[in-house]
Amino acid sequence: MPGCADTQATKRPQPADNDEPELRRKKKKSKVSRDHYPADTDDVKTASDHAVNAEVVKKRKKAKQGVVQERAVEAGKLRESTSPAPKERESKSSKNKTKKSKSSDRSNGDRISEPRPADEPSPKEQSKASKKKSKSKERSNATDKPMTNNKPASSMTSAEAESFREKHAITVNEESEGSSTFLPFGKFSDTALPDTLLSCTSSFSAPSPIQAQCWPILLAGRDCIGIAETGSGKTLGFTIPALGHVLSQDPLGSKLPNRGPIVLVLAPTRELAMQSAQVCIDAGKPCNLKTVCVFGGGDKREQADTLRAGCHVIVATPGRLLGYIRENVVSLKRVSFLILDEADRMLDLGFEPDIRAIVNLIGVEATRRQTVMFSATWPTEIQALAREFLRDPVRVTIGSDELNANSNVQQIVEVVEPMSRDHRLDALLKSYHASATNRVIVFVLYKKEAIRVEAMLRRKGWSCTALHGDKSQADRTRSLADFRSGRIPLLIATDVAARGLDIPKVEYVINYSFPLTIEDYIHRIGRTGRAGNKGVAHTLFTVADKSHAGELINVLNEAGAEVPAALMNFGAGIKRKEHALYGAHYRRPTDKPMGASKHVKF
């Protein structure tokens, strides 16, 4: 090593044991490295030697500081010579002015950099702030974003809109603004939604009446009540605006509260839920939107795994959905678009407590949530539910808010003996189903009756399938798929298939047994005559059904159908409709007060 003597040339004497503490103290006081001085022959130095060494160290430190200052001055002169003139500096962009100087002079081993401003966070603090911001963005639930960038607008004039409403018997009840605010959409392009979303409407020439009038209301962010008969296009009427709402929201997250859904659709039956879910799947597929269907009777574990993966839309029956919420499989914290489909039917089936529980679990407050309710009727129970769940809604009615039969359906009522129904059914099928290719639905009242009628028709040589509650979900799905495709065009069904199911090209409906309510009768015959097509509904009426004679006569008269004399013989009196929960003894708020009771003394 330079400046050091050869350690092998001179052997240093070892200090005595009693001198060791004193030598250690001397070594601690001396901070001069051996690299800067020649090696001493003795480890023990005198006081004068230490004084000389300290003086040398001070001189060398001053010399080193002088060299550093000279280099700093030279570097500053170099920057001044290479920097632009003052005018040129003023012409620099604001971006260059705000840039930090990261240059450093490493030519002589000394780094020169400008100090960071005191109020500027360090790179580590900036990284932490960025991570915190990204996490808060993932947790955010921006439900108040606009539906679309382009504003939807009707292509109709006010006069054309009035004519359109009169032609299709459309009534818009809006207290504050009036029907002139929401002109119907005569074209799909009036929605201003992306073409990828509207690709599902390519097979239609124009929106249906319920779609044309509800879309401007829903795309404006308003709550809406739609009242229309079955087969009017209600499913697509709420699907298109709902998916448009999803496209305006933040992406889904990976954690439970943020992984969806954004849209929730509640349906009364599993068949209707599956049908609505399929419409959402087909419409959302081009936009990469995921829909999950949740219903009782399906594989519970498979449905749970699908929910855990996240989705934009859930279509569900109330009971099964509540079970998954309680098991912490799914959260409704991000739901900002709620749809109650076939709301009157859900109340008839006793789902009102479940609906209330689900709505209370939705995280988005009512003032920011958009709620849609579709129903075939407008009874007082539905009105009370709408006042509670909807905020300043606009009500759209197609036709009447009372349940009416489809005018495209020819109604035929035949009074028969109960024991002759099997023979008459076989004869009707020979007339209506002679080709064995056209679709026919035979409605029965009970599950066991469906099993018996199916077996009877098979014995008579008819190829048929059945749909009822005693079948597993897989068998029910298979039966419905076979009937839809036409592979087995004869279906024996209970009222589970009477509500909401959209089965195309059903030409005939036969009521083997009369339903429990006149509403179910209207829904049954509504399976035919859909989408503007004609249909025939043939009903076998027996003496056991005489309590419904008066209501049936009214329905036939309103539709201009023939009323057989045998039906009139049962009388035209109408039995009071029973309440779903309280029976015939329930008094509605509109009922007149009862008179004072009379007490008879014996």
Legacy VTK file of the C-alpha trace (Angstrom):
# vtk DataFile Version 3.0
C-alpha trace
ASCII
DATASET POLYDATA
POINTS 602 float
0.000 0.000 0.000
1.412 3.457 -0.909
2.685 5.502 1.988
2.955 2.445 4.242
6.197 0.710 5.257
6.737 -2.957 4.662
5.201 -4.719 7.634
7.644 -7.609 7.266
10.735 -5.322 7.468
10.125 -4.102 10.999
8.640 -6.325 13.661
6.602 -4.324 16.133
7.081 -5.106 19.841
4.072 -6.511 21.699
2.838 -4.306 24.563
2.757 -5.565 28.086
-0.502 -6.650 29.670
-0.623 -3.701 32.052
-0.130 -1.216 29.158
-3.157 -2.425 27.130
-5.810 -0.035 28.556
-3.594 2.994 28.063
-2.873 2.047 24.437
-6.598 1.610 23.722
-7.317 5.101 25.049
-4.622 6.561 22.839
-5.943 4.764 19.764
-9.478 6.096 20.389
-8.205 9.670 20.647
-6.295 9.387 17.382
-8.747 9.447 14.457
-6.051 9.639 11.801
-6.047 6.723 9.389
-2.840 4.839 8.813
-3.424 5.202 5.070
-2.516 8.921 5.252
0.748 8.535 7.168
3.879 6.382 7.021
3.727 3.433 9.338
5.423 4.093 12.671
7.949 1.719 14.040
6.417 2.086 17.493
2.727 1.923 18.437
3.350 4.266 21.356
3.516 7.914 20.230
4.505 10.998 22.136
2.238 13.986 22.705
4.278 16.100 20.271
3.781 13.520 17.552
0.015 13.673 18.037
0.002 17.465 17.898
1.909 17.423 14.617
-0.469 14.874 13.172
-3.533 16.906 14.184
-2.097 20.006 12.531
-1.497 18.096 9.322
-5.083 16.817 9.330
-6.478 20.353 9.669
-4.402 21.607 6.757
-5.479 18.739 4.537
-9.167 19.312 5.390
-8.889 23.005 4.462
-7.141 22.107 1.231
-9.876 19.605 0.350
-12.638 22.151 1.058
-10.915 24.653 -1.178
-10.752 22.156 -4.023
-14.479 21.387 -3.646
-15.384 25.086 -3.733
-13.259 25.666 -6.832
-14.947 22.754 -8.605
-18.395 24.072 -7.650
-17.549 27.517 -9.057
-16.279 25.982 -12.281
-19.441 23.882 -12.622
-21.642 26.954 -12.081
-19.772 28.907 -14.756
-20.202 25.991 -17.133
-23.978 25.932 -16.580
-24.233 29.672 -17.105
-22.298 29.454 -20.358
-24.473 26.638 -21.716
-27.865 27.926 -20.417
-30.106 30.000 -22.781
-30.441 33.752 -22.603
-33.097 35.312 -20.339
-35.488 35.901 -23.249
-35.069 32.342 -24.387
-35.803 31.119 -20.878
-39.037 33.132 -20.829
-40.168 31.464 -24.064
-39.824 28.002 -22.580
-43.076 26.086 -21.972
-44.600 25.849 -18.519
-43.854 22.157 -18.572
-40.094 22.776 -18.731
-40.358 25.437 -16.007
-41.944 23.022 -13.562
-39.526 20.191 -14.248
-37.078 19.334 -11.500
-33.404 19.606 -12.219
-32.003 16.100 -12.093
-28.616 16.913 -13.562
-25.550 16.218 -11.479
-21.885 16.830 -11.980
-20.052 13.582 -11.435
-16.853 14.547 -13.263
-14.784 14.866 -10.057
-16.810 12.575 -7.873
-18.869 15.405 -6.263
-22.683 15.462 -6.859
-24.371 18.854 -7.262
-28.216 18.897 -7.259
-30.896 21.469 -6.523
-32.706 20.977 -3.218
-36.370 19.705 -3.315
-38.978 22.283 -2.209
-40.145 21.843 1.356
-43.853 21.455 0.404
-43.176 18.816 -2.248
-43.725 15.187 -1.111
-40.941 12.698 -1.434
-41.095 9.928 -4.067
-41.998 7.450 -1.329
-44.881 9.638 -0.145
-46.055 10.087 -3.744
-46.104 6.303 -4.228
-48.172 5.820 -1.074
-50.635 8.521 -2.147
-51.005 6.916 -5.586
-51.782 3.509 -4.078
-54.307 5.050 -1.696
-56.004 6.862 -4.560
-56.301 3.682 -6.650
-57.835 1.817 -3.707
-60.371 4.548 -3.074
-61.257 4.534 -6.763
-61.925 0.811 -6.620
-64.173 1.319 -3.603
-66.022 4.180 -5.226
-69.539 3.591 -6.445
-70.217 6.243 -9.050
-73.944 5.747 -9.556
-74.606 9.392 -10.341
-72.728 9.302 -13.635
-74.678 10.225 -16.769
-76.283 7.353 -18.641
-74.572 8.121 -21.947
-72.410 10.831 -23.426
-74.944 11.467 -26.206
-78.363 12.623 -25.086
-81.274 10.434 -26.242
-83.926 12.302 -28.186
-87.143 11.268 -29.890
-87.430 11.573 -33.642
-91.182 12.184 -33.295
-92.899 15.523 -33.220
-95.504 16.263 -30.567
-98.304 15.611 -33.058
-96.755 12.296 -34.142
-96.308 11.272 -30.515
-99.946 12.030 -29.743
-101.068 9.980 -32.733
-98.777 7.104 -31.735
-100.169 7.044 -28.192
-103.747 7.135 -29.424
-103.128 4.289 -31.874
-101.600 2.003 -29.226
-103.778 3.156 -26.284
-100.781 4.503 -24.344
-101.400 6.569 -21.231
-98.602 8.443 -19.442
-99.403 9.582 -15.910
-96.829 12.142 -14.773
-97.867 14.604 -12.128
-95.157 17.252 -12.346
-94.089 17.533 -15.963
-96.752 15.943 -18.120
-96.540 13.431 -20.954
-95.082 15.993 -23.363
-91.716 15.689 -21.608
-91.131 12.078 -22.682
-91.961 11.685 -26.360
-91.928 8.050 -27.557
-88.893 6.682 -29.389
-89.928 5.661 -32.885
-86.465 4.314 -33.732
-83.855 2.318 -31.856
-81.281 4.970 -32.724
-83.250 7.525 -30.673
-81.812 5.924 -27.535
-78.268 7.165 -28.391
-76.936 3.893 -26.961
-73.911 2.083 -28.461
-74.517 0.000 -31.579
-73.020 -3.025 -29.826
-75.795 -2.874 -27.246
-78.525 -2.280 -29.821
-77.368 -5.220 -31.967
-79.870 -7.432 -30.111
-82.707 -5.438 -31.719
-81.610 -6.149 -35.299
-84.505 -8.567 -35.852
-87.101 -5.890 -34.980
-88.165 -3.066 -37.264
-89.155 -0.654 -34.481
-89.621 -0.595 -30.696
-92.855 -2.024 -29.304
-95.297 0.450 -27.694
-94.130 -0.293 -24.132
-90.486 0.030 -25.207
-91.056 3.208 -27.197
-92.678 4.986 -24.255
-90.619 3.595 -21.357
-87.155 4.086 -22.869
-87.151 7.925 -22.855
-88.250 7.830 -19.206
-85.659 5.275 -18.098
-82.803 6.824 -20.073
-83.582 10.126 -18.354
-82.881 8.417 -15.031
-86.484 8.457 -13.782
-88.289 5.692 -11.917
-90.944 4.032 -14.042
-94.012 1.809 -13.701
-94.990 -0.162 -16.798
-98.430 -1.772 -17.017
-99.017 -3.899 -20.089
-100.324 -7.297 -21.077
-98.041 -10.277 -21.477
-96.168 -10.534 -24.751
-95.775 -6.764 -25.132
-91.952 -6.702 -25.021
-91.538 -5.671 -21.382
-88.376 -7.744 -20.875
-86.405 -5.925 -23.556
-88.095 -2.746 -22.369
-86.117 -2.799 -19.121
-83.061 -4.733 -20.363
-81.764 -2.116 -22.823
-81.820 0.852 -20.372
-80.436 -1.331 -17.566
-77.415 -2.426 -19.613
-76.925 1.151 -20.785
-76.770 2.129 -17.117
-74.106 -0.536 -16.492
-71.929 0.830 -19.303
-71.822 4.224 -17.572
-70.565 2.802 -14.248
-67.068 2.084 -12.957
-65.611 -1.379 -13.682
-66.233 -4.204 -11.261
-63.734 -4.879 -8.496
-62.406 -8.156 -7.164
-63.599 -7.822 -3.567
-67.104 -8.680 -2.359
-68.770 -5.265 -2.085
-67.400 -4.137 -5.427
-67.705 -7.213 -7.620
-71.327 -6.589 -8.493
-74.083 -6.713 -9.342
-75.000 -3.248 -10.591
-78.442 -4.298 -11.886
-80.837 -6.578 -9.979
-83.929 -8.149 -11.580
-86.439 -9.946 -9.343
-88.871 -12.416 -10.943
-91.641 -14.572 -9.426
-90.787 -17.954 -10.998
-87.619 -19.748 -12.021
-88.828 -20.120 -15.625
-89.428 -16.383 -15.949
-86.074 -15.668 -14.291
-84.267 -17.936 -16.759
-86.080 -16.342 -19.688
-85.252 -12.785 -18.607
-81.650 -13.777 -17.884
-81.262 -15.173 -21.389
-82.444 -11.867 -22.866
-79.876 -10.014 -20.724
-77.124 -12.457 -21.719
-77.842 -12.071 -25.436
-78.037 -8.273 -25.200
-74.946 -7.861 -23.008
-72.633 -10.335 -24.740
-71.380 -7.881 -27.438
-70.526 -5.415 -24.631
-68.781 -8.046 -22.452
-71.417 -7.678 -19.737
-71.975 -10.704 -17.510
-75.406 -11.854 -16.312
-76.031 -14.539 -13.676
-79.377 -16.270 -13.078
-80.156 -17.353 -9.501
-83.196 -19.521 -8.737
-84.343 -22.326 -6.494
-83.947 -25.881 -7.720
-80.651 -25.234 -9.510
-77.171 -26.334 -8.462
-76.558 -24.164 -5.407
-72.767 -24.572 -5.351
-72.419 -23.829 -9.063
-74.541 -20.693 -8.745
-72.504 -19.564 -5.718
-69.196 -20.018 -7.573
-70.547 -17.991 -10.493
-71.623 -15.200 -8.148
-68.216 -15.106 -6.451
-66.590 -14.523 -9.846
-68.513 -11.236 -10.139
-71.243 -10.084 -12.523
-72.940 -6.945 -13.798
-76.541 -8.235 -13.692
-78.325 -10.721 -11.431
-81.743 -12.102 -12.387
-83.158 -13.979 -9.414
-86.126 -15.329 -7.565
-86.352 -13.637 -4.143
-85.963 -16.691 -1.903
-82.743 -18.087 -3.357
-81.142 -14.625 -3.582
-81.806 -13.946 0.106
-80.100 -17.218 0.971
-76.916 -16.234 -0.867
-76.913 -12.791 0.767
-77.141 -14.334 4.241
-74.269 -16.690 3.376
-72.163 -13.667 2.333
-71.820 -15.024 -1.210
-73.096 -11.839 -2.841
-73.530 -8.218 -1.789
-76.056 -5.669 -3.047
-73.946 -2.630 -2.091
-73.399 -1.634 -5.729
-76.952 -2.175 -6.982
-78.143 1.113 -8.447
-80.768 -0.216 -10.913
-83.594 -2.361 -9.475
-86.288 -4.091 -11.560
-89.400 -5.785 -10.164
-90.758 -7.940 -13.000
-94.307 -9.311 -12.773
-94.693 -7.526 -9.448
-98.357 -8.484 -9.068
-97.509 -12.155 -9.439
-94.752 -11.901 -6.810
-97.270 -10.482 -4.346
-99.760 -13.226 -5.206
-97.087 -15.831 -4.400
-96.366 -14.222 -1.022
-92.952 -12.744 -1.869
-93.680 -9.307 -0.382
-91.621 -9.876 2.837
-88.673 -11.160 0.788
-88.867 -8.184 -1.573
-88.816 -5.748 1.341
-85.829 -7.518 2.897
-83.895 -7.413 -0.383
-84.625 -3.726 -1.019
-83.445 -2.860 2.498
-80.122 -4.621 1.805
-79.355 -2.528 -1.283
-76.442 -0.239 -0.461
-77.273 2.648 -2.791
-79.715 5.032 -1.147
-83.161 5.438 -2.674
-82.453 8.964 -3.926
-79.661 7.619 -6.153
-81.212 4.260 -7.038
-83.326 3.868 -10.158
-86.268 1.499 -9.693
-88.485 -0.014 -12.381
-91.692 -1.961 -11.811
-93.522 -3.938 -14.493
-96.908 -5.507 -13.915
-99.903 -6.749 -15.853
-102.344 -5.169 -13.385
-102.494 -2.140 -11.075
-104.249 -3.284 -7.884
-104.111 -1.393 -4.597
-101.410 -3.736 -3.235
-99.079 -2.882 -6.120
-99.841 0.817 -5.744
-98.836 0.702 -2.072
-95.606 -1.104 -2.941
-94.809 1.455 -5.654
-95.332 4.386 -3.270
-92.838 2.837 -0.868
-90.071 1.729 -3.244
-90.243 4.194 -6.157
-89.358 7.882 -6.112
-91.553 10.236 -8.179
-92.289 7.542 -10.798
-93.788 7.951 -14.250
-96.548 5.408 -14.936
-97.003 4.077 -18.459
-100.134 2.060 -19.223
-100.693 0.166 -22.462
-104.437 -0.340 -22.856
-106.127 -0.460 -19.454
-104.639 -0.852 -16.009
-107.269 -3.528 -15.454
-106.377 -7.007 -16.669
-107.910 -7.555 -20.110
-107.717 -10.457 -22.509
-105.551 -10.191 -25.586
-107.680 -9.024 -28.503
-105.687 -11.263 -30.868
-106.934 -14.389 -29.067
-110.203 -16.057 -30.087
-111.891 -17.332 -26.907
-114.075 -20.427 -27.039
-115.813 -21.674 -23.874
-117.463 -25.078 -23.795
-119.485 -26.335 -20.813
-118.881 -30.079 -20.355
-119.364 -32.823 -17.808
-116.316 -33.419 -15.592
-115.980 -37.073 -16.601
-116.027 -36.270 -20.326
-112.993 -33.951 -20.342
-110.515 -36.682 -21.361
-112.596 -37.564 -24.399
-113.087 -33.898 -25.370
-109.361 -33.162 -24.993
-108.467 -36.016 -27.332
-111.027 -34.764 -29.856
-109.740 -31.180 -29.680
-106.157 -32.319 -30.243
-107.252 -34.252 -33.326
-108.687 -30.982 -34.617
-106.071 -28.461 -33.472
-102.982 -30.677 -33.478
-103.641 -32.878 -36.485
-100.279 -32.111 -38.063
-98.495 -32.886 -34.774
-96.107 -30.025 -35.591
-97.915 -26.868 -34.404
-97.411 -25.845 -30.767
-100.266 -26.497 -28.319
-100.328 -25.930 -24.532
-102.792 -27.859 -22.359
-103.234 -26.162 -18.964
-104.258 -28.114 -15.869
-104.728 -27.009 -12.267
-102.690 -29.425 -10.157
-99.336 -31.195 -10.432
-100.859 -34.657 -10.025
-103.407 -33.778 -12.677
-100.571 -32.884 -15.060
-98.936 -36.272 -14.470
-102.224 -38.105 -15.097
-103.130 -36.157 -18.256
-99.621 -36.640 -19.674
-99.846 -40.413 -19.125
-103.363 -40.522 -20.642
-102.273 -38.681 -23.797
-99.210 -40.894 -24.191
-101.473 -43.963 -24.059
-103.550 -42.431 -26.837
-100.436 -42.027 -28.977
-99.658 -38.341 -28.497
-96.031 -37.229 -28.136
-96.043 -34.746 -25.258
-94.014 -33.393 -22.351
-95.016 -31.882 -19.005
-94.002 -28.841 -16.970
-94.938 -28.728 -13.278
-93.477 -28.275 -9.802
-92.891 -31.955 -9.032
-90.271 -32.158 -11.768
-86.637 -31.402 -11.076
-85.227 -28.189 -12.446
-83.212 -30.088 -15.051
-86.354 -31.893 -16.291
-88.343 -28.648 -16.344
-85.638 -26.916 -18.349
-85.435 -29.843 -20.760
-89.221 -29.954 -21.258
-89.382 -26.227 -21.945
-86.442 -26.431 -24.369
-88.053 -29.333 -26.261
-91.290 -27.384 -26.584
-89.580 -24.155 -27.667
-87.564 -25.923 -30.349
-90.621 -27.787 -31.653
-89.110 -31.217 -31.021
-92.106 -31.977 -28.751
-94.802 -29.428 -29.728
-97.435 -30.571 -27.185
-96.961 -29.316 -23.593
-98.993 -30.214 -20.489
-98.443 -27.496 -17.877
-99.682 -26.069 -14.610
-99.901 -22.313 -14.033
-96.116 -22.229 -13.587
-95.988 -21.678 -17.368
-98.851 -19.188 -17.464
-97.011 -16.032 -16.417
-94.425 -14.154 -18.418
-93.008 -17.026 -20.459
-92.381 -15.929 -24.024
-92.809 -19.042 -26.156
-93.071 -18.092 -29.829
-95.621 -19.465 -32.278
-98.034 -21.061 -29.806
-101.195 -21.426 -31.900
-103.589 -23.064 -29.427
-104.197 -23.043 -25.677
-106.583 -25.589 -24.143
-107.800 -25.117 -20.566
-108.423 -28.700 -19.445
-109.356 -27.363 -15.997
-110.260 -23.797 -15.072
-107.722 -21.848 -12.936
-108.350 -20.547 -9.439
-108.618 -16.868 -10.498
-109.781 -15.007 -13.572
-106.362 -13.295 -13.706
-104.694 -16.664 -14.185
-107.180 -17.425 -16.959
-106.177 -14.268 -18.809
-102.496 -15.068 -18.367
-103.054 -18.604 -19.627
-104.726 -17.558 -22.841
-102.044 -14.889 -23.237
-99.512 -17.607 -24.138
-100.975 -17.490 -27.637
-101.595 -14.506 -29.893
-98.252 -12.954 -28.971
-96.228 -10.415 -30.976
-99.203 -9.553 -33.185
-100.012 -13.152 -34.149
-103.471 -14.718 -33.908
-104.335 -17.524 -31.516
-107.168 -19.679 -30.188
-107.979 -20.425 -26.521
-110.467 -23.266 -25.895
-111.758 -23.701 -22.321
-113.535 -26.732 -20.860
-115.862 -25.346 -18.154
-117.603 -27.606 -15.620
-120.105 -27.168 -12.822
-117.186 -27.195 -10.355
-116.066 -23.865 -11.849
-119.432 -22.091 -11.586
-118.094 -19.582 -9.022
-116.005 -18.042 -11.840
-118.894 -17.858 -14.322
-119.702 -14.174 -13.749
-116.087 -13.005 -14.152
-115.619 -15.168 -17.239
-118.788 -13.755 -18.800
-117.463 -10.211 -18.284
-114.119 -11.090 -19.906
-115.896 -12.631 -22.900
-118.191 -9.619 -23.287
-115.286 -7.151 -23.134
-113.458 -9.098 -25.852
-116.592 -9.406 -28.006
-116.516 -13.197 -27.754
-119.539 -15.473 -27.811
-121.037 -16.351 -24.414
-122.648 -19.818 -24.490
-126.117 -20.177 -22.996
-124.947 -23.003 -20.728
-122.466 -20.588 -19.134
-125.163 -17.964 -18.599
-127.220 -20.542 -16.713
-124.649 -20.483 -13.918
-125.468 -16.821 -13.303
-123.590 -13.581 -13.874
-122.842 -12.845 -10.222
-119.208 -12.091 -9.367
-117.582 -13.554 -6.277
-115.533 -11.137 -4.243
-111.828 -11.517 -4.940
-109.883 -12.989 -2.045
-106.818 -11.221 -0.672
-103.538 -13.123 -1.075
-102.852 -13.111 2.687
-106.155 -12.415 4.454
-108.709 -14.259 2.304
-112.230 -13.075 1.504
-112.668 -11.348 4.894
-110.017 -8.693 4.146
-111.407 -5.150 3.906
-109.544 -2.838 1.536
-109.183 0.899 2.254
-111.580 1.651 -0.626
-114.356 -0.526 0.804
-117.337 1.279 2.291
-117.704 1.069 6.068
-119.822 -1.785 7.289
-123.131 -1.028 8.951
-123.840 -1.718 12.590
-124.174 -5.388 13.331
-127.552 -6.708 14.370
-127.821 -8.802 17.500
-130.578 -11.371 17.690
-131.902 -12.231 21.111
-133.420 -15.601 21.828
LINES 1 603
602 0 1 2 3 4 5 6 7 8 9 10 11 12 13 14 15 16 17 18 19 20 21 22 23 24 25 26 27 28 29 30 31 32 33 34 35 36 37 38 39 40 41 42 43 44 45 46 47 48 49 50 51 52 53 54 55 56 57 58 59 60 61 62 63 64 65 66 67 68 69 70 71 72 73 74 75 76 77 78 79 80 81 82 83 84 85 86 87 88 89 90 91 92 93 94 95 96 97 98 99 100 101 102 103 104 105 106 107 108 109 110 111 112 113 114 115 116 117 118 119 120 121 122 123 124 125 126 127 128 129 130 131 132 133 134 135 136 137 138 139 140 141 142 143 144 145 146 147 148 149 150 151 152 153 154 155 156 157 158 159 160 161 162 163 164 165 166 167 168 169 170 171 172 173 174 175 176 177 178 179 180 181 182 183 184 185 186 187 188 189 190 191 192 193 194 195 196 197 198 199 200 201 202 203 204 205 206 207 208 209 210 211 212 213 214 215 216 217 218 219 220 221 222 223 224 225 226 227 228 229 230 231 232 233 234 235 236 237 238 239 240 241 242 243 244 245 246 247 248 249 250 251 252 253 254 255 256 257 258 259 260 261 262 263 264 265 266 267 268 269 270 271 272 273 274 275 276 277 278 279 280 281 282 283 284 285 286 287 288 289 290 291 292 293 294 295 296 297 298 299 300 301 302 303 304 305 306 307 308 309 310 311 312 313 314 315 316 317 318 319 320 321 322 323 324 325 326 327 328 329 330 331 332 333 334 335 336 337 338 339 340 341 342 343 344 345 346 347 348 349 350 351 352 353 354 355 356 357 358 359 360 361 362 363 364 365 366 367 368 369 370 371 372 373 374 375 376 377 378 379 380 381 382 383 384 385 386 387 388 389 390 391 392 393 394 395 396 397 398 399 400 401 402 403 404 405 406 407 408 409 410 411 412 413 414 415 416 417 418 419 420 421 422 423 424 425 426 427 428 429 430 431 432 433 434 435 436 437 438 439 440 441 442 443 444 445 446 447 448 449 450 451 452 453 454 455 456 457 458 459 460 461 462 463 464 465 466 467 468 469 470 471 472 473 474 475 476 477 478 479 480 481 482 483 484 485 486 487 488 489 490 491 492 493 494 495 496 497 498 499 500 501 502 503 504 505 506 507 508 509 510 511 512 513 514 515 516 517 518 519 520 521 522 523 524 525 526 527 528 529 530 531 532 533 534 535 536 537 538 539 540 541 542 543 544 545 546 547 548 549 550 551 552 553 554 555 556 557 558 559 560 561 562 563 564 565 566 567 568 569 570 571 572 573 574 575 576 577 578 579 580 581 582 583 584 585 586 587 588 589 590 591 592 593 594 595 596 597 598 599 600 601
